[in-house]
Amino acid sequence: MGGIWPHVASATDAQTAAQNLLTDHLVLKQGASGPSDSLFAKPLPLLAYVRDELAKIERLITKNEDYRSAYLRAAGLEEFLLKARLCMSWLNDRLAIMVGGNPPVAVTNLSSADQINGFKNIVDHSGADMMRDTLKGAGDLELRQARMRVNLGSNAPSLGEYWKGKSLDLDTVQHNNKPCFIKLRGEAIHTHLYIPRPIAEAALELVRAAVEEFETNWLKRFHPGTLTAADNKPVAAPSWSRLCDVCALTFLPPRLRQ
């Protein structure tokens, strides 16, 4: 990940760092020259990011006891995975695109400019409910700035209902017809809302299921061999005793190396 991940190590002030970070982030998200350069076209780094985020959420709960941060990361990762599914479907020509009210066409039949513009609009989309409905085949995703509507093609994978039966089931645990999982995220971001451990753990349960569905139903289909290539790649923080071994901290008493 280090070779492609945005960083601002060379920036000398906060203003420059902020501008450079945002620019590099957008390049990674949208692609430097087009969609094929995007993070969503790089299956191994994409999977590394997803698994690393999941491990961070687990550590925030079990090590840091920072339940609010864990919840927000879980909700953010769940939404990111919705976007990743759509982006991979775009990159693999599994979407039907309607431009300006015209009949649907495949992504490859769009002009180069429309392909770049449409993809940028997908990666910038922030409506989790609308993305989820599109992936379920229950509606079109409107990309207003690109004057496009997008729906799932007949040859695309169908979104598995990974939330079914979970403590924060998106269909049954709702407030005013909106999933509590989504509503709590907004309240936690914008207000003083405190998130207790059981709700953070329920969010972790849901996003674990989302990651599993993403890996097996989308990543495995679009990029066979990626999961095998990523096996045994560590993403969780090593134990203290393992760090002591690797760093040769033999000067510490044995009881402090356990």
C-alpha positions as CSV (number, residue, x, y, z in Angstrom):
1,M,0.0,0.0,0.0
2,G,2.9,2.4,0.7
3,G,3.6,2.8,-3.0
4,I,0.2,4.2,-3.8
5,W,-1.2,5.6,-0.6
6,P,-1.4,9.4,-0.3
7,H,1.1,11.0,2.1
8,V,2.4,14.4,2.9
9,A,5.8,13.6,4.5
10,S,7.5,16.3,2.4
11,A,5.0,19.1,3.1
12,T,6.4,21.9,5.2
13,D,3.1,23.5,6.4
14,A,-0.4,22.4,7.1
15,Q,-1.9,24.3,4.1
16,T,0.3,22.6,1.6
17,A,-0.2,19.2,3.3
18,A,-4.0,19.6,3.1
19,Q,-3.9,20.5,-0.5
20,N,-1.5,17.8,-1.5
21,L,-3.3,15.1,0.6
22,L,-6.7,15.9,-1.0
23,T,-5.2,16.0,-4.5
24,D,-3.4,12.7,-4.1
25,H,-6.5,11.1,-2.5
26,L,-8.7,12.1,-5.4
27,V,-6.2,10.8,-7.9
28,L,-6.1,7.4,-6.1
29,K,-9.9,7.3,-5.9
30,Q,-10.7,8.5,-9.4
31,G,-7.6,7.4,-11.3
32,A,-4.8,9.6,-12.6
33,S,-5.6,9.2,-16.3
34,G,-8.9,7.3,-16.0
35,P,-10.9,4.7,-14.1
36,S,-8.4,2.0,-14.8
37,D,-5.8,3.8,-12.6
38,S,-8.2,3.9,-9.6
39,L,-7.8,2.1,-6.4
40,F,-10.9,0.2,-7.3
41,A,-9.0,-1.3,-10.3
42,K,-6.3,-2.6,-8.0
43,P,-7.7,-5.7,-6.3
44,L,-4.8,-6.5,-3.9
45,P,-4.4,-3.0,-2.5
46,L,-8.2,-2.6,-2.3
47,L,-8.5,-5.9,-0.3
48,A,-5.5,-4.9,1.9
49,Y,-7.3,-1.6,2.7
50,V,-10.6,-3.3,3.5
51,R,-9.0,-5.9,5.8
52,D,-6.9,-3.4,7.5
53,E,-9.9,-1.2,8.2
54,L,-11.8,-4.2,9.7
55,A,-8.8,-5.0,11.9
56,K,-8.7,-1.4,13.1
57,I,-12.3,-1.5,14.0
58,E,-11.7,-4.6,16.1
59,R,-8.8,-3.0,17.9
60,L,-10.7,0.2,18.6
61,I,-13.3,-2.0,20.5
62,T,-11.1,-4.5,22.2
63,K,-7.9,-2.5,22.8
64,N,-8.9,1.2,22.9
65,E,-12.5,0.9,24.1
66,D,-13.2,3.8,21.7
67,Y,-16.7,2.6,20.7
68,R,-17.8,5.8,18.9
69,S,-14.7,5.7,16.6
70,A,-15.2,2.0,16.0
71,Y,-18.9,2.6,15.1
72,L,-18.1,5.4,12.7
73,R,-15.3,3.4,11.0
74,A,-17.6,0.4,10.7
75,A,-20.4,2.5,9.1
76,G,-17.8,4.1,6.8
77,L,-16.4,0.8,5.7
78,E,-19.9,-0.6,5.0
79,E,-20.6,2.4,2.7
80,F,-17.2,2.2,1.1
81,L,-17.9,-1.5,0.1
82,L,-21.1,-0.5,-1.6
83,K,-19.2,2.0,-3.7
84,A,-16.4,-0.6,-4.4
85,R,-19.0,-3.0,-5.7
86,L,-20.4,-0.4,-8.1
87,C,-17.0,0.8,-9.2
88,M,-15.8,-2.8,-9.9
89,S,-19.1,-3.4,-11.8
90,W,-18.4,-0.2,-13.9
91,L,-14.8,-1.3,-14.5
92,N,-15.9,-4.8,-15.6
93,D,-18.7,-3.5,-17.8
94,R,-21.5,-4.9,-15.7
95,L,-23.7,-1.7,-15.5
96,A,-26.3,-0.3,-17.8
97,I,-25.9,3.5,-18.3
98,M,-28.6,5.9,-19.4
99,V,-27.2,9.2,-20.6
100,G,-29.6,12.2,-20.7
101,G,-32.7,10.0,-21.0
102,N,-31.3,7.9,-23.8
103,P,-31.7,4.1,-23.9
104,P,-29.2,2.1,-21.7
105,V,-25.8,1.3,-23.0
106,A,-22.8,-0.6,-21.7
107,V,-19.9,1.4,-20.2
108,T,-17.6,0.4,-23.1
109,N,-20.0,2.1,-25.5
110,L,-19.7,5.5,-23.7
111,S,-17.2,8.1,-25.0
112,S,-13.9,8.3,-23.2
113,A,-15.0,11.6,-21.6
114,D,-18.3,10.1,-20.4
115,Q,-16.5,7.0,-19.0
116,I,-14.2,9.3,-16.9
117,N,-17.0,11.6,-15.9
118,G,-19.4,8.9,-15.0
119,F,-16.8,7.0,-12.9
120,K,-15.9,10.2,-11.0
121,N,-19.5,10.7,-10.2
122,I,-19.8,7.2,-8.8
123,V,-16.7,7.4,-6.6
124,D,-17.9,10.7,-5.3
125,H,-21.4,9.4,-4.5
126,S,-22.4,9.4,-0.8
127,G,-25.9,7.9,-0.7
128,A,-25.5,4.5,1.0
129,D,-29.3,3.7,0.7
130,M,-29.4,4.6,-3.0
131,M,-26.2,2.6,-3.8
132,R,-27.6,-0.4,-1.9
133,D,-30.9,-0.3,-3.7
134,T,-29.0,-0.1,-7.1
135,L,-26.9,-3.1,-6.1
136,K,-30.1,-5.0,-5.1
137,G,-31.6,-4.3,-8.5
138,A,-34.3,-2.2,-6.9
139,G,-33.6,1.2,-8.6
140,D,-31.4,3.4,-10.6
141,L,-28.5,5.4,-9.2
142,E,-28.7,9.0,-10.4
143,L,-25.5,10.7,-11.3
144,R,-26.8,14.2,-11.7
145,Q,-23.6,16.0,-12.6
146,A,-22.9,13.5,-15.3
147,R,-26.6,13.5,-16.4
148,M,-26.6,9.7,-16.1
149,R,-28.6,7.0,-14.5
150,V,-27.0,3.7,-13.7
151,N,-28.5,0.3,-12.9
152,L,-27.1,-3.2,-12.5
153,G,-26.6,-5.1,-15.7
154,S,-28.1,-8.6,-16.1
155,N,-24.6,-10.2,-16.0
156,A,-23.6,-8.5,-12.7
157,P,-23.5,-10.2,-9.3
158,S,-26.5,-9.6,-7.1
159,L,-26.0,-8.0,-3.6
160,G,-26.4,-10.6,-0.9
161,E,-28.4,-9.5,2.1
162,Y,-25.5,-9.8,4.5
163,W,-27.4,-7.7,7.1
164,K,-30.2,-10.2,7.5
165,G,-30.6,-11.5,11.1
166,K,-27.9,-9.2,12.4
167,S,-28.4,-7.1,15.5
168,L,-28.6,-4.0,13.4
169,D,-30.6,-5.6,10.5
170,L,-31.0,-2.8,8.0
171,D,-34.6,-3.9,7.1
172,T,-36.0,-4.5,10.6
173,V,-34.1,-2.2,13.0
174,Q,-35.3,1.2,11.8
175,H,-36.3,4.6,12.9
176,N,-38.9,6.4,10.8
177,N,-38.3,4.0,7.9
178,K,-34.5,4.6,8.0
179,P,-32.0,2.0,9.2
180,C,-30.8,2.7,12.7
181,F,-27.3,1.7,11.5
182,I,-27.3,4.6,9.1
183,K,-29.1,7.1,11.3
184,L,-26.8,6.5,14.3
185,R,-23.8,7.2,12.1
186,G,-25.2,10.6,11.1
187,E,-26.1,11.5,14.7
188,A,-22.7,10.3,16.0
189,I,-20.9,12.5,13.4
190,H,-22.9,15.7,13.9
191,T,-24.0,15.6,17.5
192,H,-22.9,14.6,21.0
193,L,-24.2,11.0,20.6
194,Y,-22.4,8.4,22.7
195,I,-22.0,4.9,21.3
196,P,-21.9,2.1,23.9
197,R,-19.9,-1.1,23.4
198,P,-22.8,-3.4,22.5
199,I,-23.8,-1.2,19.6
200,A,-20.2,-0.9,18.4
201,E,-19.9,-4.7,18.5
202,A,-23.2,-5.0,16.5
203,A,-21.8,-2.6,13.9
204,L,-18.6,-4.8,13.7
205,E,-20.8,-7.9,13.3
206,L,-22.6,-6.3,10.4
207,V,-19.5,-5.0,8.6
208,R,-17.7,-8.3,9.0
209,A,-20.6,-9.9,7.1
210,A,-20.4,-7.1,4.5
211,V,-16.7,-7.7,4.0
212,E,-17.3,-11.5,3.6
213,E,-20.1,-10.9,1.0
214,F,-17.8,-8.4,-0.9
215,E,-14.9,-10.8,-1.0
216,T,-16.8,-13.9,-2.0
217,N,-19.5,-12.5,-4.3
218,W,-17.7,-9.6,-6.0
219,L,-13.9,-9.6,-5.6
220,K,-13.6,-13.3,-6.2
221,R,-15.8,-13.1,-9.3
222,F,-14.2,-10.0,-10.9
223,H,-10.6,-10.8,-9.8
224,P,-10.1,-14.6,-9.4
225,G,-7.0,-15.5,-7.4
226,T,-6.9,-12.3,-5.4
227,L,-8.1,-13.9,-2.2
228,T,-5.6,-16.7,-2.5
229,A,-2.8,-14.2,-3.2
230,A,-3.8,-12.3,-0.1
231,D,-3.9,-15.3,2.3
232,N,-1.7,-15.1,5.3
233,K,-1.0,-11.4,4.8
234,P,-1.0,-9.8,8.3
235,V,-3.2,-6.9,8.9
236,A,-3.8,-7.1,12.6
237,A,-1.4,-5.6,15.1
238,P,1.0,-8.2,16.5
239,S,0.8,-9.1,20.1
240,W,3.2,-7.5,22.6
241,S,5.1,-10.7,23.1
242,R,5.6,-11.1,19.4
243,L,6.9,-7.5,19.2
244,C,9.3,-8.2,22.0
245,D,10.6,-11.2,20.0
246,V,10.9,-9.4,16.7
247,C,12.6,-6.3,18.3
248,A,14.8,-8.4,20.5
249,L,13.7,-6.6,23.7
250,T,15.6,-9.0,25.8
251,F,16.6,-6.3,28.3
252,L,13.0,-6.4,29.6
253,P,12.3,-8.8,32.4
254,P,10.4,-11.9,31.2
255,R,7.2,-10.9,32.9
256,L,7.2,-7.7,31.0
257,R,7.6,-9.5,27.7
258,Q,4.4,-11.5,28.0
